[in-house]
Amino acid sequence: MISPSNKPMSALHHRNEYHEYSLQLNRWFLRPIGVWPQLHSNTTAERLLSKIIQITCYTLIAFTVFPCMLYFYFEEQDLDIKMDSVGPVSHWIMSGMNYSSLLWRNKDIRRCIEHIKSDWCMVSKVEDRELMLKYAKFGRFVAGFCAMFMHCGVFSYSVVYSLSPITIVIGNQSVSMRRLPCPFYSKLLDTNHDPANHIVLATQFLSGFIANSITVGACSLAAVFATHACGQFAVLYSHLNKLVEKEEKLSAEHKLANIVEHHLRVLNFLSCFEKIMNQICMVELIGCTLNLCLLGFCSIKEWKARNTKTLTTYGILFVSLSFNIFIFCYIGELITEQCKKVGEAAYFTDWYHLPHKTALGMVLIISRSSAAIKITAGKLVQLSLVTFGDVIKTSAAYLNILRTLTM
């Protein structure tokens, strides 16, 4: 789709193009995994296809996770091998939990999408449209960048790991086979021989793509919804700055009523957004803290073994996971700051030029802005840049404990 930045706002279909432009990447990421919300206009066949896709995704994730858990419990006794495999399988578990959260909150996602569409249809001024487009482009950029980082990071690990064959002794023969990203319980299927090894490897690659797509879909939703809210706040600041301009046709009372209504719309949107993201953010916060710790532990072992190829892959994966949790924390920080700035913008307007009763109405905006909406992880931890620093420090602390106990 072509960016609609230079198109006029006169026709409704142009406004629909802006809406489609802002959500295009989300639809590309979420529809292949069956998470994109169903509309009332969807046919029965489309709804059935979506259910089949969801069942297939759950099946592929379970095909990777459960044999690996059985392998840990019944088969493998070596602690070092277990530590190497905990990180990859935790990625699948996190993705499965996030997938359930996205499906559980599907109605809220649809409500937010419809809210965005309404915002694009309601905008009437060219300067407001340009502000919204500016933030829509930034949201698309963050969503695309997140997709590139996540897929490149996880797939580089899977590819490098599978291209490093291992040799095992079966009876009197030495057999060379490809490694699996996640170990597989041999009582279910013997992956020491072909074609079972190649079938399980291909299935885990497909399952890994789905797991990555779930994480990318959640991150892209957070980025696009948050930047849309920031665009609405930017429009709100613009309206506040023009509140006392006498050139405007509307009276100050009418303009203030529109500003209050607009402010409440943005806050309602953010409240729905927080419902969608708080469970996902909790999973990401705990999972990324664990995985960053394990990546550091495995990197130390590979450094001692001078395995440059695997060490490079771990480095890419570390950057990918760090970027993932950074995006969620940055979004939380951004939204909190934007909410507070509404009160500041209201205070710094020339409110003393307004009629007495109209000026008193500004107090309500300032008071409401003091209770800023916060994006949380499980309604327990506020997401901010400070939280991102805490995740890195906690991972380092756990890594030191792990090194002390095992090395």
N, C-alpha and C positions, 0 to 999 in steps of 0.2 A: 504494500500500500504506500502511496506517495504521501509525504508529509504535507498536511493541509495548511501550512503556515501562511500561505499567500492567498488563500481563497476567501471570498466574502462570506459574511455571516447571514445573508438574507434568506437563504433557503434552508428548510428543515433537513434535507438530505445531506447538506454540507455539515450541519451539526452532528448528524449521525456518523459522518466520516471522521470527525474529530474524536468522537467516542470510540469508534473502532480503532483508530490510530493509537489511542492511549492504552487500549487493552489487547492489542493484537498479539503481542508476545505471550501474554498470559494464556490466551486461548491456544496458541501453538504448543505451549508447555503442558497445559492441563488436559486438553481434549484427548491426546493419545493415551493417557492413563485413566480416563473416565471420571475425572474430577470436575471438569467444566460444568457449571450448573445447567440443569435441564430447564428449558423454557416451556411455557404452556403450549407453544406452537409446535413443539417437537412431536414427531410421529411415534407410534408404538414401536416400530422397528428401530428407531434411533434410541429410544429408552432401553429396549432389550439389548442392543449392541453395547450401550454403556454399562449395563449390568454384567454382561459377558466379559468386558474388558476389566472390570473391577475384580471379578472372580479370578480371572487369569493372572492379574497382578498379585493378588494375595497368594495364589498357588505357587507362583515363581519365587516369591520372597520366602514362603514356607519351605520350598524345596531346597533352598540354600541354608536357612537358619536351623531347622530341626535336625537334619543329619549332622550338622556341625556341632550342635549341642550334645547329641548322642555320642559323637566322637570324643568330645571333651570328657564326658562323664564315664564312659565305659571303656574307651580304647587307649587314649593317650595319657601317659603318666609323666612325661617330661615337662617340667614347668616352663622352660625356655620356649618350647614349641607352642605351648598353650598361650604364652604371653604374646607371641608373634601373631597368633590367630584371633585373639580377643578383639583387637581393633577392627579388622575387616568385618567380622560377624556383628559387632555392635553397630556398624554403619547400616547394615540391613535391618537390624532390630529397630533402630531409631527411625528409619524410613517407613517401616511397617506401622509404627505408632503414629507418625506424622500423617500417613495415608489415612488411618482411621479418623484422626482429628479433622482432616480436610473433608472427608465424607460426612462426618458427624455435623460439621458446621456448614454444610453445603447451602442450606437456606440462607444463612447469614452472608455467605459469599455472594449469592445471587442478589440479596438485598443491597449489598455494597455496590455491585455492578449496576443495578438499576438506579441507585443514588447517583453514581458517576454520570450515567446517561442523562438523568434529569438535570444535573448541574450544567452539562454542555448545552442542553436544550434551553435552559433558563437564561444563560448569559446573553446579554444584548449589546454590550459595548465592545468595540474592536480592541481597546487596550486591555480589557478584562480577558478577552480571548487569548491575546498574546501572552499575558501572564500565565494563564493555564497551560498553554502550549509549551512554554518554557519549562515548566515543571514536568509536563507529560513526557517531553523528550529526555529529561534527566532520568525519569523513572524507567523509560525504555532502555536507556544506556546501562543503568545499574542492573536491570533484569538480564540483559544480554551478557554483560560482563560476568555476572554470577554464574550463568549457564556455562560460559566458556571455562571459568576457573574450576567449577565442580566437576564437569565431565572430563576435562583434561587431567585434573589431579587424580581422581579415582581410577580412570581408565589407564593412565600411565602406570599406576601401581599394578593393576591387574595384568596389563600386557607384559611389563617387565618380569613380573613374578611367574607368569605362565611360560615365558620364553627362556626361563632358566630351568632346564630339565634336571631332574634328580635321578640317580641310579640306585635301584633297590635290588636285593638278592632274593629271588624266589626259587627255592629248591637249590639246584646247582647252576642256575642261570642268573645273569645280571641283566636287568631290564631297565631301560631308560624311558622315562615318561615325563610328561609335562606336569608342572605343579598346578594345583588348584588354588584360586584366590582364597577360598574357604575350604578347610578339610572336610572330607565326606566319610561317614560311618561305613566301614567296609562290609558289615553284616547286611546292610540294605542293598548295596551295589559295589562290586569290586572294581574300583577305579584304577587298579594297577595294570589293567589290560585294556587294549583297544577293542572295540570302539567305545566302551563305557567311559574311558577317560575323556575322549573327545566330546562325547555327548554331554557329560556333566560339565565340562569346561565351557562349552557353548551355552548351556543353560544358565550357568552362573554369570557369564558375560551379559546375557539378555536380562537376567535378574538384576545385575548391577546397573544396567542402563535404566531400568525401571526405578531402582532405589535412588539413583542420581536425579532422575526426572522429578521424583517426589520432592526431594530437597530443593531442587531448582524451582519447581512450581511454587512451593511455600515461600521461598525467598523472593521470587519475582512478584507474588501477590503482595507481600509486605512492602516491597519497594514502590510498586505502582500505586497502591492505596495510600501510602504515606506521602508520596510526592503529590498526589492529587489533593490531599488535605492541605499540604503546604501551599499549593496553588490557590486554593480557596482562601487560605489565610492572607496570601498576598493580595488577592482581590479585596478582602475585607480591610486591609490596611489602606489600600487605595481609596476606598469609599470613606473611611474615617478621615483621611487627609482632606477630602473634598466636602466634608460635612458642613463647613461654615462658608463655602463659596456661594456668593450671591448670584453668580451667573447661572447656576443650576436652576432648572424649571421647578423641581420639587421643593417643597418647604423643608426646613430643618427637621421638623417633627416626622414628616413622612420618610425622609432619608434615614433618620435614626431608627425608625420602626423596621425599615428594610435591613439595616445593619444588624439589629438584634436578631431578626429572623434568620439572616444568613449565618450569624455566629452560632445559633442553636442548631442549624442544619449541619454545620461542620462538626460540632461537638457530638451530635447523634451519630454521625458517620464514624467518628473516631471511637465512640463507645462500642459500636458494632465491630469495628476493626480489631479492637482489643479482645473482644470475645473470641474472634477467630484465631488470633495469634498467641494468646497466653499459654495454651497447652503446648503448642509447637515450640515456642520459645523456651519453655521449661525443658523439653526433651533435648533441644539443641544446646542449651546451656550446660546441662549435666553431661550429655554425650560428648560435646566438643572438649570439655575439661578432661574427661577420661581419655579421649583419643589423642589429644595433644600430649598428655603425659606418656601414653604408650608409644607414640611416635618418637618422643625424645629418648625413651628407654631403648627402643629398637635401633635408633640412629647411633647411639653410643656403642652398641654391640657391632653394628656394621662398620663403624669407624675403626674399631679395634681390629676387625677382620680385613680392613682396607677394601671393602666391597663398594667401589665408587658408583657403579651403576645403580645398585639398590639405594645407596645413600642419596643420590640425586633424586630418585623417585620419592623417597621419604621427604626430602626438602620441598618438592612440588606439592606433595599432599599436605604438608604442614602449612604452607602458605594458603592452600585452598581452604582448609578447615578454619584457619585464622581469619581469612577474609569472610567466610560464611558467618561466623559468630560476630565479627566486626560489623557487618551490614545490619544485623538485628539490633545490636547495641547502638549503632549510629542513628538508626531510624527512631529508636526510643528517645534518644537525646534530642533529635531534631524536632519531634512532635511536642515534647515537653517545653522546649524553648519557644516554639511557635505559639503555643497556647498562652504562655506568659506574656509574649510580646503584644498580644491583643490589648491587654490592660495598659501596657506602656504606651502603645499607639493612641489609645483613647485618652490617656492622661495628657499627652503632649500635643493634642489638637488644641485649637484656639477655642476651647469650650466656653471661655469667659465672654465670647461674643454671641453666644447662643441665648435664647430666652431662658428665664430662670427655670421653669419646669422642664424644658428640654435638657438643660445642663445637668439637672438632677438625674435624668435617665442614664447619663454616662457612668454614674456610680454603680449601677447594676452591671454594666459591662466589665468595669474594673473589678468588682467583687467576684463575678463569675470567673474571670480569668485567673484570679489568685488560686483557685482550685483547679489546677491544670490536670488534664487527663494524662495518665502515665501508662506506657506500654510495659507490661510486667511479664515475668516468667512464672506462670502458675499462680499469679496474684500474690507472689511471695517476694520476688526480687525485681526491683525497677531496672529496666534496661537503659543503660547510659554508657558513655565512654569510660566512666569509672568502673562499671561492671565488667567491661572488656578487659581493663587492666587487672581486675581481680581474678578473672578467668585465667589469664596468663600466669599470674603469680601463684594461683592455687595449683595449676598444672605443674609448675616448676617445683612447688613444695612436695606434691605427691611423687614427682620424679625422684627427688632426693631421698624420700622415704623408701621408694622401690629399689633404688640403687643400694641403699644401706642394707636392705634385707636380702637381696639376691646376688650382689656382686662382691 
